[in-house]
């Protein structure tokens, strides 16, 4: 007998699980399907899980600020009890260097003032007092070790920093997806793992009618939501949903470095950093390590791969990121054995996600979200559920975009900002910063 649901969510990462939960809260009978063996097992597990409130756009920043409150009240949001293993938000704050490359954070301050995000101004003397291990000389533009002038200061010092106390990181990103799964299951939501979708089924009028799995199982539903992460472009092609898209997505390989913590006590008392002068970000990592990621400068070539066939080994990029961070922290020890994470990002053309319907009736997308949307997962799930529910009640989101009310910040967000039909957003950083 064919299984029947109100909505099928393709993917059980942190955003897919959040979409499943929020649709279940609206009374939909939901099924999340994932080809991997558990929730959060794929690219979510490799996320740096940084929670921050600063983006290059007002809408992006407002969404992140709303999301912060979900993580701040994570257990209450989930509705799970104390006996459950709950992901932990380390609210250590985030420090962003004021440098030429980010306009000395002038735009970010204007946005923060507009939406009510608190921040502190730190001078270079403040930074030295708090972080005496830091070299504050400028090295911009970011280079690779083989480039002329690598490691040589280019004149002057950074212009201080902004510190955002409402930020930090989640200790276990995979666990956060599993928390969302448990919350959805408490409301009757279902999950199917180790299941690969090979066809998006359609009715005679072209609307979706469900999916077919590799083993031949057919599952019916009038709603299918693509939250397939690095496989999103393949799923869109399978659904025939590419024809009208002005913004596409693609999978990129990313490497994150783990090196021994260079400062005693920094794991317990350190914070997230973002430094667009050397184009690296950091956060404390369990095991007394420092996590180092790239902010995707032009010299770091983006490697597009086949999400079903790619090399999980570290490359020279691991050493590049470690050496760039050593410009800022001369005492940084770089071991010969590479440790860290290699994973895939699902990246939109302008590094701003697509939260939208598609040209295929009943087929929706929450894609292009890797690198900078983990922090927005719970609010993105609620936003997608609002969009889908409005469409099912007769609204045409393309002609009359759904306005999403953000309960914590009191702002209304035009979900059309994330449309597949938008022009490439020139305000984006075109990087992991969004």
N, C-alpha and C positions, 0 to 999 in steps of 0.2 A: 504494500500500500504506500502511495506517495505521501511523504511528510508535507504538512502545510503549516505555514507561519504567516504572520502579517508583514514581517520584515526580515530579510537576510542581510547580515553585516559581514562583508568579506574582510577578515582580519580580526585578530584578537590582541593587537598591541595596545598601548595605553590609550590611544585615541579610539580605536575600534571598540575596545571594551567600554569606554565611556559612552560612545554612541549607543551601544547595546543597552547599557544601564538606563540612559535617559529616555530611550524609546520605551523600555519596559515601564518606566515611571509614568509614561503617558498611556499605559494600558495596551501597548502593542505586544503581540506574541512574537518574540525575537529569537533568532538563531545566529550566533556568531560562528563562522566557519574559518578555520585556519589550517594551512598545510603543515604547520609545525606542531610539536607535541604539547604545548602549554601556552597560556596567556603570557604575553610579554617576552616570549622566547626568542624573537627575531631582533630587528633593529632597536626595539625598545630596550632590550637588555644591554645594548651597547651605548645607550644614551648617557651623556654626562649629567643629565637630570638637573641642570641648573635652573633655578627660579630667579628671574629678574624682571624688572618693570620698565626697562628702557629699550625702545625700538626707534627706527628712523621715521616712523609715521605716528600720527595721533591715534588712528584706529588700532594699529598694532600694539602701541603702548597701553591703550585703554583696555584692550583684551587681556594683555599680560597682567595688568594691575588687578583686574577682576579675578583672573586665575589665581593670583597670589592668595586671595582670601579662601579659596577652595582648599589649597594645600595647608594653609594656616589652621583650618578647621577640618582636616582631612577625615578624621574618624566620624565626626558628626555628619559630614557630607555623605559618607558611605552608608551610615546607619548600621555599622558593624559594632559588636560589643568588645569588651576588654579581653575576651578569651582569644580573639583573632590576632594573628601576627600582622601588624599594621606598619606600612612604610613610614619613615620618620623624616620630617622636614627639619633640616639643620638651618635655622635662620641666623646665619652668621653675617649677612650683608654682602654687598658686592661693591668693589672699588673699580672705577673706570678712569683710566689715565686721560687727562685732557691734553690732546696732541693736535698737531696740524691736520692729520688725516681725518679726525672726527670733528673738525671745526672747534676744537677745544670745548666740546660738549655744549655749545651755546644753544643749538636746536633742541638737544635733549633736555636742557633746563627749561626751555620755553614749554615743551610738551609736558614735563613733570609739573610745572606750575599750573598748566591748564587743567590737568586731570587730577591734581591733588596728591601726587606722589612726593613723599618727603625725601630730602637728600641733604648731605653735608658737603661743604666746600673744604677741601684739604689743600693746603699749600705744600710745596716741596719740603719745607721744614717739618710740617706735620707728618708727611710720608716717611721722612728719615727717622723721626722719633718712633714711629710705629713699626717701620720696616728698615732697620739700619743695614740690612743685608742687600738693599736695593741700590743699583747704579741708575741714576735718573738722567743720564745723558741720552740725547736723541740718536737713533740709528736709522730713522726713516730715510728712504723707503725700505721696506723689508726685502731682504736678499736671501740667497742660498749660499752655502759655504763655498761653492765654486765661483761665485760672482766676485768681481773686483770690489774691494772695499768691505767685504763682509767682516763684521766684528769691529769696524772702525767707526767711532762717533762721527756724526755729520754736522755737529755744531749745536751748542745750546743744550738746554734741558727741557724735559717735559714741563707742561704748564700747570702742574698740580693734578688733582683728581677730584671726581665726584664720588661720594660714598652713599650708596642707597641701602639704608638699614633693612628695608623690606625686601629681602632676597636671601639666597643661599642655595641649597641643593638638597635633593632627596637621596637618602642613603642607599636605596635599592630600587631602581626603576622597574625591574621585572616584577618585584613584589607589588608595586603600585598598580600594575595592570592586573595582577592576580586579585588584589583587593577589589578592583572594579568588577572583575568577573564574579567574585563572591557576592557583592552587593546586587548585581544583576540577577544572579541565580536565586537570591532570596526573594526576588519579585517574580520568579517563574521564567526568567531568561534562560535560554539553552546555549551550550557551546559544543561544537564538534571539532575535534583536533585530528591531525594526521589525515586531513581530507583535502584533496586538491580539486579545485573547480576547473572544468575543461570547457564548459559552455554556459553562456548566459541565455536562458530560454526566453522566448518572446511569444506574445499572442499575435493573432492575424493583423491587428492594427499597429503592430510594432512596439507595443508596450512590453515591459518585462513581465515574465510569468514565473521566474525562479531560476534555478541553476541545476546543472548536471555535474556530478562528481566523476572522478577518474574511474571509480569502480562501477559506474553505470547508475548509481543512485540519483533519482530525480527528486528535488525538493522545491515545492511551489511557494511563491510569495509574490504579491504585487509590488513590493518595494525591495530593491537591492541597493546596498550602499557600499561603494568601493572605498575601503580603508586599508588597502593592501600594501601600503608602504612602498618599498622599492619595486614591487610588482604592479604598481598602480597603472603605469602606461600600458602594460600587457593586458591588464583587466579591462581598461577602457577600450583597447582595440578589440578585445573579445566581445564587448558589448556593442561595438559600433558607435562609440560615443565620442570619437575624435573629430568629426567633420566640422563642427562649428567652434572648436576651442581656439582661442587666441593665445592662450598660455598653456604650455605643455609641461610635462614632468619627465624626469630621467633619474636613474640610479647612479650615484657616485660613491666610489670607495673612499672611506675616511679612516684615518689612523689617529689614535689618542695615545699619548705617551704617559707612562707611569715611571717616575724616578724617585729615589729615596728623598724624603723630606729634608731640605737643606737647613732648616731652622728648628731647633728644639722647641717643642710645644706648639708649633704652627698647626699641626693636625688638629689639636683640640681647640685652638684659639684663632686660627686663621680664617680668611674669608675668600670669596670668589674674586678673581681679578680679571679685567679685560684691558688689553694694552694694544692699541692700534698703531703704535709706533713700531713695535717689533712683530705685530700681528699674531699674538698668542693670547690665549686665555688660560686660567688655571683655577683649580679648586683643590682643597684637601681630599685625599683619597684613602680609603681604609687600608690598614697595614702600614701606616706612617709613610705614605707616598704622596707625592705631588703629581696631580693630573695636569697634563699640558695638551691643549688643543690648538689647532690653527684657525685663524680668522680669515683664511682663504684669500691672501693677497695674490696679485697677478702672477707672482713668481712660483706660486704653488699650483701646479697644473692640476685641474680637476679631471679625474679619471673616471670616465663613464664605462660601466661594465654591464654584462648580462647578469641579472640577479640570480639566475640559475646556474651560472658557471663563472666563478671569479676566484681570484687568488687571495686567500685569507692571511697569507704571510705578511709580516711587516716588510716595508720597503725602505729606501733611502729617506723617505719623507719622515720617518720616525726620528732619525738623527738630525734632520733639518730643524724640526720643531724644538728638539731638546737644545740644540746649539743656539737657536735664536733666543730661547728663554735664558740661556746662560749669559747672554749679553746684559740682561737685566739683573740676573743673580749670579755674579762671578763665582760664588762658592758652590754652585750647583754641581753635584756629582752626576756624571753620565756613565752608567754601567755599560759594559760590553754586551751583556745579555738584554735584549729588548723585551720590555714588559709593557702591557697596556691592552688596548682593544683595537681590533679592526672590524668595521661594520659598514653598512651601506646607508647612505642618505637618499631619501626620495625628495628631489629638489625641483621646485618650479622654476621657470625661466627667470623670474625676478626674485626668487628666494622668498616670495610671499605665498602662503598656501592657497589652495583652491577649496573653499567650503561652498558647495553649490549643487544645483540640479544638473542635468545634462540634456542633450537633445533627444535622448531616449526616454520616453515617459516611464516614470517609476524608478529610474536609475540615477543615483546620487553619488557625490564624490566628496571625500574629506582627504585630500591628497596633497603632495608637494610640501609636506609638513615637517620633514626631518631637519635636524640641526638647530632649529629655533622655536619649535612648537610644543615640545614635551611639556613645558610649563603651562601651556594653554589647554592641555588635554581635557580636563573635566569641563571647563566652560565651553570648549569646542564641541564636546558631546552634547551639552544642553542646547547649544546654538543650532547644531545640525538637527536635533529632534524638533526644535521649534520650526525650522525651515520645512522639514518633511511633513510635519503635521499640518502646517498652513497650506502646503501644496495639496495634500490629500483632501483638504476641506474646500478646495476650489481656487486657491490663489495661484497666480502665475508669477513666480518669483522673478523671472526675467523682466516682466513688464512693471511689476509692482514689488520691488525688493522688500523682503521681510525685515522689520526693525526689531532687533533683539534687545530687550531691556536687561541691563546688568544690575542685578539686585544689590550687590555690595557697593558699587560706585554710583549707582543711580543714573547712569548714562544710558542712552539708547545708541546702539551700534547698527549701522546699515550693513547687513550681511552681503549686500551687493558689492561692497569693497573687495570681497574675496572671490568675485565672479570669474568664471572661465572665459567670459566675454570681455573682460577688462583689457585696456591697453597695458603694456608693460609699465610698471610703476617706477618712474625715474627717481623717486625719492628713496628707493631701497638702497641698501649698501651692496646688494648683489653678493652677499656673503652669508656666513652662518649667523651674523648679527641681525639679519632680516631687514 
